[in-house]
Amino acid sequence: EVVQDILESLDAQNRARLQSVLSYPEESVGALMDFDLVSIREDVTLEVALRYLRRFDELPANTDMIFVVDRDDYLRGTLPLQRLLVNDPETEVVAVMNREMVSFEPENEASEAAQAFERYDLVSAPVVTKEGKLIGRLTVDQVVDFIREQADEDVLQQAGLREEEDLFASVWKSAKNRSPWLAINLVTAFIASRVIDVFQGSIKQLVVLATLQAIVAGIGGNSGNQTLTLIVRGLALGQIQTANARRLISKELGVSAVNGAIWGGVLGLLVSFWYGSSGHLNSLALGAVVMGAAMLNLLVGALVGIVVPLTMLKFGRDPAVGSSVILTFVTDSMGFFLLLGLATLFLL
């Protein structure tokens, strides 16, 4: 009803434009394009173009170029304002216009357009039909707004929240929206706890393991979240391709191995020092076990942080949705298993 009221309040031209925008998918160039632009014919002089611009009280925002069209509004090129100002006014537009340009069709993905804006440092770009007819433009402001919305959506989805979650919605509605991923998290946490049950005998003999298992699980989860965030961002920006996936996996595993050696070693030394006063406990062996478990769990976290989003993308799922839940489940389970398993083998 609101959209209909807005449409009825507009004149015929603006109504047609709004209906055109609404007809395109939400995350397409057509849904973002702007109709407020400046275009000139290719067969006029720069002096005529300057006189035409002086008729405007104010140029549309982000006007860094003028779009050059023929008599039927088919795009022929672009004329940067700098060229308009520095060339001889008697020169025809066709002689100085830029024929090589980045343009989009309304059906193009907005994410691909955002990558192009970043790659080519664009301020604005024309939007044309498949036949090449100029119908609008895309500006950096619209692209930035789209990127911000996508980032907000990814943050919400990683936390198991829906994009339409209203901060001031009713308690019941908010609880209903958040329940699915909480239920999944409950199931995965229960499965992870079963790992501890398997090693109950070891924990009874070496109670200190109960306090250390949370540290090992947590450090693996933090490492995995760092990798996961970088991978999801890289996928969103189109930086990750099949060709560089293997190199990326090797690099992230290398980073985790280095961090595991450093911080696993620090953790092992602290554990050895802290529990060194216990006469019945080999503190050096305990420190070595904790160090080994932490190093291995950091590697597990990095591997899961890469594999899970790439796998979800391969099967047509949003990599940002639920990846953190899976990551937490794996790093918790493996953290418990590695620490308790190594302790059972080497300390008991």
TORKOL-4160 file (C-alpha; in steps of 0.2 Angstrom, whole numbers, padded with zeros to 4 digits, m for minus):
348
<pt num="1" X="0000" Y="0000" Z="0000"/>
<pt num="2" X="0014" Y="0012" Z="0004"/>
<pt num="3" X="0023" Y="0009" Z="m0013"/>
<pt num="4" X="0006" Y="0011" Z="m0022"/>
<pt num="5" X="0003" Y="0028" Z="m0013"/>
<pt num="6" X="0021" Y="0034" Z="m0018"/>
<pt num="7" X="0018" Y="0029" Z="m0036"/>
<pt num="8" X="0001" Y="0038" Z="m0036"/>
<pt num="9" X="0010" Y="0054" Z="m0029"/>
<pt num="10" X="0023" Y="0055" Z="m0043"/>
<pt num="11" X="0021" Y="0062" Z="m0061"/>
<pt num="12" X="0021" Y="0050" Z="m0076"/>
<pt num="13" X="0040" Y="0050" Z="m0079"/>
<pt num="14" X="0045" Y="0047" Z="m0061"/>
<pt num="15" X="0032" Y="0034" Z="m0059"/>
<pt num="16" X="0038" Y="0025" Z="m0074"/>
<pt num="17" X="0056" Y="0026" Z="m0067"/>
<pt num="18" X="0051" Y="0019" Z="m0050"/>
<pt num="19" X="0042" Y="0005" Z="m0058"/>
<pt num="20" X="0057" Y="0001" Z="m0068"/>
<pt num="21" X="0068" Y="0000" Z="m0053"/>
<pt num="22" X="0056" Y="m0010" Z="m0043"/>
<pt num="23" X="0055" Y="m0023" Z="m0057"/>
<pt num="24" X="0073" Y="m0028" Z="m0055"/>
<pt num="25" X="0079" Y="m0041" Z="m0042"/>
<pt num="26" X="0085" Y="m0033" Z="m0026"/>
<pt num="27" X="0103" Y="m0036" Z="m0028"/>
<pt num="28" X="0105" Y="m0031" Z="m0046"/>
<pt num="29" X="0112" Y="m0015" Z="m0054"/>
<pt num="30" X="0094" Y="m0010" Z="m0060"/>
<pt num="31" X="0088" Y="m0009" Z="m0042"/>
<pt num="32" X="0102" Y="0003" Z="m0038"/>
<pt num="33" X="0103" Y="0014" Z="m0053"/>
<pt num="34" X="0100" Y="0032" Z="m0054"/>
<pt num="35" X="0091" Y="0042" Z="m0067"/>
<pt num="36" X="0098" Y="0059" Z="m0063"/>
<pt num="37" X="0112" Y="0061" Z="m0076"/>
<pt num="38" X="0119" Y="0072" Z="m0089"/>
<pt num="39" X="0120" Y="0067" Z="m0107"/>
<pt num="40" X="0124" Y="0076" Z="m0123"/>
<pt num="41" X="0125" Y="0072" Z="m0142"/>
<pt num="42" X="0141" Y="0066" Z="m0150"/>
<pt num="43" X="0139" Y="0078" Z="m0165"/>
<pt num="44" X="0140" Y="0095" Z="m0154"/>
<pt num="45" X="0155" Y="0105" Z="m0150"/>
<pt num="46" X="0162" Y="0107" Z="m0132"/>
<pt num="47" X="0156" Y="0125" Z="m0132"/>
<pt num="48" X="0138" Y="0119" Z="m0134"/>
<pt num="49" X="0141" Y="0106" Z="m0121"/>
<pt num="50" X="0147" Y="0120" Z="m0109"/>
<pt num="51" X="0132" Y="0131" Z="m0112"/>
<pt num="52" X="0121" Y="0116" Z="m0109"/>
<pt num="53" X="0129" Y="0113" Z="m0092"/>
<pt num="54" X="0126" Y="0131" Z="m0087"/>
<pt num="55" X="0108" Y="0128" Z="m0088"/>
<pt num="56" X="0108" Y="0117" Z="m0073"/>
<pt num="57" X="0106" Y="0125" Z="m0056"/>
<pt num="58" X="0117" Y="0111" Z="m0049"/>
<pt num="59" X="0124" Y="0096" Z="m0057"/>
<pt num="60" X="0118" Y="0079" Z="m0051"/>
<pt num="61" X="0129" Y="0072" Z="m0037"/>
<pt num="62" X="0144" Y="0062" Z="m0042"/>
<pt num="63" X="0145" Y="0069" Z="m0059"/>
<pt num="64" X="0162" Y="0066" Z="m0065"/>
<pt num="65" X="0158" Y="0063" Z="m0083"/>
<pt num="66" X="0145" Y="0067" Z="m0096"/>
<pt num="67" X="0137" Y="0052" Z="m0106"/>
<pt num="68" X="0138" Y="0054" Z="m0125"/>
<pt num="69" X="0123" Y="0047" Z="m0135"/>
<pt num="70" X="0117" Y="0047" Z="m0153"/>
<pt num="71" X="0100" Y="0053" Z="m0158"/>
<pt num="72" X="0092" Y="0037" Z="m0152"/>
<pt num="73" X="0100" Y="0038" Z="m0135"/>
<pt num="74" X="0112" Y="0024" Z="m0138"/>
<pt num="75" X="0128" Y="0026" Z="m0128"/>
<pt num="76" X="0143" Y="0031" Z="m0139"/>
<pt num="77" X="0156" Y="0036" Z="m0125"/>
<pt num="78" X="0159" Y="0047" Z="m0110"/>
<pt num="79" X="0166" Y="0064" Z="m0109"/>
<pt num="80" X="0176" Y="0067" Z="m0093"/>
<pt num="81" X="0173" Y="0085" Z="m0086"/>
<pt num="82" X="0192" Y="0088" Z="m0086"/>
<pt num="83" X="0192" Y="0085" Z="m0105"/>
<pt num="84" X="0178" Y="0096" Z="m0107"/>
<pt num="85" X="0187" Y="0111" Z="m0098"/>
<pt num="86" X="0204" Y="0109" Z="m0106"/>
<pt num="87" X="0201" Y="0106" Z="m0124"/>
<pt num="88" X="0197" Y="0119" Z="m0138"/>
<pt num="89" X="0178" Y="0124" Z="m0136"/>
<pt num="90" X="0176" Y="0122" Z="m0155"/>
<pt num="91" X="0181" Y="0104" Z="m0154"/>
<pt num="92" X="0167" Y="0091" Z="m0157"/>
<pt num="93" X="0163" Y="0080" Z="m0143"/>
<pt num="94" X="0166" Y="0064" Z="m0153"/>
<pt num="95" X="0184" Y="0069" Z="m0156"/>
<pt num="96" X="0188" Y="0070" Z="m0137"/>
<pt num="97" X="0176" Y="0058" Z="m0129"/>
<pt num="98" X="0182" Y="0042" Z="m0121"/>
<pt num="99" X="0176" Y="0027" Z="m0131"/>
<pt num="100" X="0183" Y="0014" Z="m0119"/>
<pt num="101" X="0172" Y="0013" Z="m0104"/>
<pt num="102" X="0165" Y="0002" Z="m0090"/>
<pt num="103" X="0146" Y="0000" Z="m0092"/>
<pt num="104" X="0133" Y="m0011" Z="m0084"/>
<pt num="105" X="0117" Y="m0019" Z="m0089"/>
<pt num="106" X="0102" Y="m0018" Z="m0076"/>
<pt num="107" X="0102" Y="m0037" Z="m0074"/>
<pt num="108" X="0120" Y="m0037" Z="m0069"/>
<pt num="109" X="0124" Y="m0042" Z="m0051"/>
<pt num="110" X="0127" Y="m0027" Z="m0039"/>
<pt num="111" X="0141" Y="m0036" Z="m0031"/>
<pt num="112" X="0150" Y="m0038" Z="m0048"/>
<pt num="113" X="0147" Y="m0019" Z="m0051"/>
<pt num="114" X="0154" Y="m0015" Z="m0033"/>
<pt num="115" X="0170" Y="m0025" Z="m0038"/>
<pt num="116" X="0172" Y="m0015" Z="m0054"/>
<pt num="117" X="0170" Y="0001" Z="m0045"/>
<pt num="118" X="0184" Y="m0004" Z="m0033"/>
<pt num="119" X="0195" Y="m0011" Z="m0047"/>
<pt num="120" X="0194" Y="0004" Z="m0058"/>
<pt num="121" X="0191" Y="0018" Z="m0045"/>
<pt num="122" X="0175" Y="0023" Z="m0053"/>
<pt num="123" X="0164" Y="0038" Z="m0047"/>
<pt num="124" X="0150" Y="0034" Z="m0059"/>
<pt num="125" X="0146" Y="0022" Z="m0073"/>
<pt num="126" X="0132" Y="0021" Z="m0087"/>
<pt num="127" X="0119" Y="0008" Z="m0086"/>
<pt num="128" X="0113" Y="0002" Z="m0103"/>
<pt num="129" X="0101" Y="m0010" Z="m0111"/>
<pt num="130" X="0107" Y="m0026" Z="m0120"/>
<pt num="131" X="0106" Y="m0016" Z="m0136"/>
<pt num="132" X="0117" Y="m0002" Z="m0128"/>
<pt num="133" X="0103" Y="0011" Z="m0125"/>
<pt num="134" X="0107" Y="0023" Z="m0110"/>
<pt num="135" X="0094" Y="0021" Z="m0097"/>
<pt num="136" X="0103" Y="0027" Z="m0081"/>
<pt num="137" X="0119" Y="0027" Z="m0071"/>
<pt num="138" X="0127" Y="0019" Z="m0056"/>
<pt num="139" X="0136" Y="0030" Z="m0043"/>
<pt num="140" X="0149" Y="0027" Z="m0030"/>
<pt num="141" X="0136" Y="0032" Z="m0016"/>
<pt num="142" X="0124" Y="0019" Z="m0021"/>
<pt num="143" X="0138" Y="0006" Z="m0022"/>
<pt num="144" X="0144" Y="0011" Z="m0005"/>
<pt num="145" X="0127" Y="0009" Z="0002"/>
<pt num="146" X="0125" Y="m0008" Z="m0006"/>
<pt num="147" X="0142" Y="m0014" Z="0002"/>
<pt num="148" X="0137" Y="m0007" Z="0019"/>
<pt num="149" X="0120" Y="m0016" Z="0018"/>
<pt num="150" X="0129" Y="m0032" Z="0013"/>
<pt num="151" X="0141" Y="m0031" Z="0027"/>
<pt num="152" X="0127" Y="m0028" Z="0040"/>
<pt num="153" X="0118" Y="m0043" Z="0033"/>
<pt num="154" X="0134" Y="m0054" Z="0034"/>
<pt num="155" X="0136" Y="m0049" Z="0052"/>
<pt num="156" X="0118" Y="m0053" Z="0056"/>
<pt num="157" X="0119" Y="m0070" Z="0047"/>
<pt num="158" X="0135" Y="m0075" Z="0055"/>
<pt num="159" X="0127" Y="m0073" Z="0072"/>
<pt num="160" X="0112" Y="m0083" Z="0066"/>
<pt num="161" X="0100" Y="m0068" Z="0064"/>
<pt num="162" X="0089" Y="m0063" Z="0050"/>
<pt num="163" X="0092" Y="m0047" Z="0040"/>
<pt num="164" X="0074" Y="m0041" Z="0044"/>
<pt num="165" X="0077" Y="m0043" Z="0063"/>
<pt num="166" X="0069" Y="m0027" Z="0071"/>
<pt num="167" X="0078" Y="m0021" Z="0086"/>
<pt num="168" X="0061" Y="m0015" Z="0093"/>
<pt num="169" X="0051" Y="m0030" Z="0088"/>
<pt num="170" X="0040" Y="m0040" Z="0101"/>
<pt num="171" X="0049" Y="m0052" Z="0112"/>
<pt num="172" X="0040" Y="m0067" Z="0104"/>
<pt num="173" X="0044" Y="m0062" Z="0087"/>
<pt num="174" X="0062" Y="m0059" Z="0091"/>
<pt num="175" X="0063" Y="m0076" Z="0100"/>
<pt num="176" X="0055" Y="m0085" Z="0086"/>
<pt num="177" X="0068" Y="m0077" Z="0073"/>
<pt num="178" X="0083" Y="m0082" Z="0084"/>
<pt num="179" X="0077" Y="m0100" Z="0088"/>
<pt num="180" X="0083" Y="m0110" Z="0073"/>
<pt num="181" X="0102" Y="m0107" Z="0075"/>
<pt num="182" X="0101" Y="m0108" Z="0094"/>
<pt num="183" X="0093" Y="m0125" Z="0092"/>
<pt num="184" X="0107" Y="m0131" Z="0080"/>
<pt num="185" X="0120" Y="m0124" Z="0092"/>
<pt num="186" X="0112" Y="m0134" Z="0106"/>
<pt num="187" X="0113" Y="m0150" Z="0096"/>
<pt num="188" X="0131" Y="m0147" Z="0091"/>
<pt num="189" X="0136" Y="m0142" Z="0109"/>
<pt num="190" X="0128" Y="m0158" Z="0115"/>
<pt num="191" X="0138" Y="m0168" Z="0103"/>
<pt num="192" X="0154" Y="m0159" Z="0108"/>
<pt num="193" X="0150" Y="m0163" Z="0126"/>
<pt num="194" X="0150" Y="m0182" Z="0122"/>
<pt num="195" X="0168" Y="m0181" Z="0118"/>
<pt num="196" X="0171" Y="m0176" Z="0136"/>
<pt num="197" X="0161" Y="m0191" Z="0142"/>
<pt num="198" X="0172" Y="m0203" Z="0133"/>
<pt num="199" X="0187" Y="m0197" Z="0143"/>
<pt num="200" X="0179" Y="m0195" Z="0160"/>
<pt num="201" X="0191" Y="m0208" Z="0167"/>
<pt num="202" X="0206" Y="m0197" Z="0162"/>
<pt num="203" X="0198" Y="m0181" Z="0169"/>
<pt num="204" X="0195" Y="m0190" Z="0186"/>
<pt num="205" X="0214" Y="m0195" Z="0186"/>
<pt num="206" X="0220" Y="m0178" Z="0180"/>
<pt num="207" X="0207" Y="m0165" Z="0186"/>
<pt num="208" X="0218" Y="m0151" Z="0179"/>
<pt num="209" X="0212" Y="m0156" Z="0161"/>
<pt num="210" X="0195" Y="m0150" Z="0165"/>
<pt num="211" X="0201" Y="m0132" Z="0166"/>
<pt num="212" X="0213" Y="m0133" Z="0152"/>
<pt num="213" X="0201" Y="m0140" Z="0139"/>
<pt num="214" X="0192" Y="m0123" Z="0137"/>
<pt num="215" X="0208" Y="m0114" Z="0133"/>
<pt num="216" X="0213" Y="m0126" Z="0119"/>
<pt num="217" X="0195" Y="m0126" Z="0112"/>
<pt num="218" X="0194" Y="m0107" Z="0113"/>
<pt num="219" X="0211" Y="m0103" Z="0105"/>
<pt num="220" X="0206" Y="m0114" Z="0090"/>
<pt num="221" X="0189" Y="m0106" Z="0089"/>
<pt num="222" X="0197" Y="m0088" Z="0088"/>
<pt num="223" X="0210" Y="m0093" Z="0075"/>
<pt num="224" X="0196" Y="m0101" Z="0065"/>
<pt num="225" X="0185" Y="m0086" Z="0066"/>
<pt num="226" X="0199" Y="m0075" Z="0060"/>
<pt num="227" X="0201" Y="m0086" Z="0044"/>
<pt num="228" X="0183" Y="m0087" Z="0042"/>
<pt num="229" X="0180" Y="m0069" Z="0042"/>
<pt num="230" X="0194" Y="m0066" Z="0029"/>
<pt num="231" X="0187" Y="m0080" Z="0018"/>
<pt num="232" X="0169" Y="m0074" Z="0018"/>
<pt num="233" X="0175" Y="m0056" Z="0015"/>
<pt num="234" X="0186" Y="m0062" Z="0000"/>
<pt num="235" X="0172" Y="m0072" Z="m0007"/>
<pt num="236" X="0160" Y="m0057" Z="m0006"/>
<pt num="237" X="0173" Y="m0046" Z="m0015"/>
<pt num="238" X="0177" Y="m0059" Z="m0028"/>
<pt num="239" X="0195" Y="m0061" Z="m0023"/>
<pt num="240" X="0195" Y="m0080" Z="m0021"/>
<pt num="241" X="0194" Y="m0090" Z="m0036"/>
<pt num="242" X="0197" Y="m0109" Z="m0040"/>
<pt num="243" X="0215" Y="m0105" Z="m0046"/>
<pt num="244" X="0221" Y="m0097" Z="m0030"/>
<pt num="245" X="0211" Y="m0108" Z="m0017"/>
<pt num="246" X="0225" Y="m0120" Z="m0014"/>
<pt num="247" X="0238" Y="m0107" Z="m0012"/>
<pt num="248" X="0226" Y="m0098" Z="0001"/>
<pt num="249" X="0224" Y="m0115" Z="0010"/>
<pt num="250" X="0242" Y="m0117" Z="0011"/>
<pt num="251" X="0245" Y="m0099" Z="0017"/>
<pt num="252" X="0232" Y="m0100" Z="0031"/>
<pt num="253" X="0238" Y="m0116" Z="0037"/>
<pt num="254" X="0256" Y="m0109" Z="0037"/>
<pt num="255" X="0249" Y="m0094" Z="0047"/>
<pt num="256" X="0241" Y="m0105" Z="0060"/>
<pt num="257" X="0256" Y="m0116" Z="0061"/>
<pt num="258" X="0267" Y="m0101" Z="0066"/>
<pt num="259" X="0254" Y="m0094" Z="0078"/>
<pt num="260" X="0252" Y="m0112" Z="0085"/>
<pt num="261" X="0270" Y="m0114" Z="0088"/>
<pt num="262" X="0272" Y="m0096" Z="0096"/>
<pt num="263" X="0256" Y="m0096" Z="0107"/>
<pt num="264" X="0255" Y="m0115" Z="0110"/>
<pt num="265" X="0273" Y="m0113" Z="0116"/>
<pt num="266" X="0268" Y="m0099" Z="0127"/>
<pt num="267" X="0253" Y="m0108" Z="0134"/>
<pt num="268" X="0264" Y="m0124" Z="0137"/>
<pt num="269" X="0277" Y="m0114" Z="0147"/>
<pt num="270" X="0263" Y="m0106" Z="0157"/>
<pt num="271" X="0255" Y="m0122" Z="0161"/>
<pt num="272" X="0272" Y="m0130" Z="0166"/>
<pt num="273" X="0276" Y="m0115" Z="0177"/>
<pt num="274" X="0259" Y="m0114" Z="0185"/>
<pt num="275" X="0257" Y="m0133" Z="0189"/>
<pt num="276" X="0276" Y="m0136" Z="0192"/>
<pt num="277" X="0273" Y="m0136" Z="0211"/>
<pt num="278" X="0262" Y="m0152" Z="0210"/>
<pt num="279" X="0274" Y="m0166" Z="0215"/>
<pt num="280" X="0263" Y="m0180" Z="0208"/>
<pt num="281" X="0262" Y="m0171" Z="0191"/>
<pt num="282" X="0275" Y="m0170" Z="0177"/>
<pt num="283" X="0272" Y="m0152" Z="0173"/>
<pt num="284" X="0284" Y="m0152" Z="0158"/>
<pt num="285" X="0275" Y="m0166" Z="0150"/>
<pt num="286" X="0258" Y="m0158" Z="0154"/>
<pt num="287" X="0265" Y="m0142" Z="0146"/>
<pt num="288" X="0270" Y="m0151" Z="0130"/>
<pt num="289" X="0253" Y="m0160" Z="0129"/>
<pt num="290" X="0244" Y="m0143" Z="0130"/>
<pt num="291" X="0256" Y="m0135" Z="0117"/>
<pt num="292" X="0253" Y="m0149" Z="0105"/>
<pt num="293" X="0234" Y="m0149" Z="0107"/>
<pt num="294" X="0234" Y="m0130" Z="0105"/>
<pt num="295" X="0244" Y="m0131" Z="0089"/>
<pt num="296" X="0234" Y="m0144" Z="0081"/>
<pt num="297" X="0218" Y="m0136" Z="0086"/>
<pt num="298" X="0224" Y="m0119" Z="0078"/>
<pt num="299" X="0227" Y="m0129" Z="0062"/>
<pt num="300" X="0210" Y="m0137" Z="0063"/>
<pt num="301" X="0202" Y="m0120" Z="0065"/>
<pt num="302" X="0210" Y="m0113" Z="0050"/>
<pt num="303" X="0206" Y="m0127" Z="0039"/>
<pt num="304" X="0188" Y="m0127" Z="0044"/>
<pt num="305" X="0187" Y="m0108" Z="0042"/>
<pt num="306" X="0192" Y="m0110" Z="0024"/>
<pt num="307" X="0183" Y="m0127" Z="0019"/>
<pt num="308" X="0166" Y="m0123" Z="0027"/>
<pt num="309" X="0162" Y="m0106" Z="0017"/>
<pt num="310" X="0170" Y="m0113" Z="0001"/>
<pt num="311" X="0159" Y="m0129" Z="0002"/>
<pt num="312" X="0144" Y="m0119" Z="0006"/>
<pt num="313" X="0147" Y="m0108" Z="m0009"/>
<pt num="314" X="0149" Y="m0123" Z="m0020"/>
<pt num="315" X="0132" Y="m0130" Z="m0015"/>
<pt num="316" X="0124" Y="m0113" Z="m0018"/>
<pt num="317" X="0122" Y="m0108" Z="0000"/>
<pt num="318" X="0127" Y="m0091" Z="0008"/>
<pt num="319" X="0144" Y="m0094" Z="0016"/>
<pt num="320" X="0140" Y="m0081" Z="0029"/>
<pt num="321" X="0125" Y="m0091" Z="0036"/>
<pt num="322" X="0129" Y="m0103" Z="0049"/>
<pt num="323" X="0148" Y="m0105" Z="0046"/>
<pt num="324" X="0152" Y="m0099" Z="0063"/>
<pt num="325" X="0141" Y="m0112" Z="0071"/>
<pt num="326" X="0149" Y="m0126" Z="0062"/>
<pt num="327" X="0167" Y="m0119" Z="0066"/>
<pt num="328" X="0163" Y="m0118" Z="0085"/>
<pt num="329" X="0156" Y="m0136" Z="0085"/>
<pt num="330" X="0172" Y="m0143" Z="0076"/>
<pt num="331" X="0185" Y="m0133" Z="0086"/>
<pt num="332" X="0176" Y="m0137" Z="0102"/>
<pt num="333" X="0175" Y="m0155" Z="0098"/>
<pt num="334" X="0193" Y="m0156" Z="0092"/>
<pt num="335" X="0200" Y="m0146" Z="0106"/>
<pt num="336" X="0192" Y="m0157" Z="0119"/>
<pt num="337" X="0197" Y="m0173" Z="0109"/>
<pt num="338" X="0215" Y="m0167" Z="0106"/>
<pt num="339" X="0219" Y="m0162" Z="0123"/>
<pt num="340" X="0211" Y="m0177" Z="0132"/>
<pt num="341" X="0217" Y="m0189" Z="0119"/>
<pt num="342" X="0235" Y="m0183" Z="0120"/>
<pt num="343" X="0234" Y="m0183" Z="0139"/>
<pt num="344" X="0227" Y="m0200" Z="0140"/>
<pt num="345" X="0241" Y="m0207" Z="0129"/>
<pt num="346" X="0256" Y="m0198" Z="0136"/>
<pt num="347" X="0252" Y="m0193" Z="0154"/>
<pt num="348" X="0241" Y="m0208" Z="0161"/>
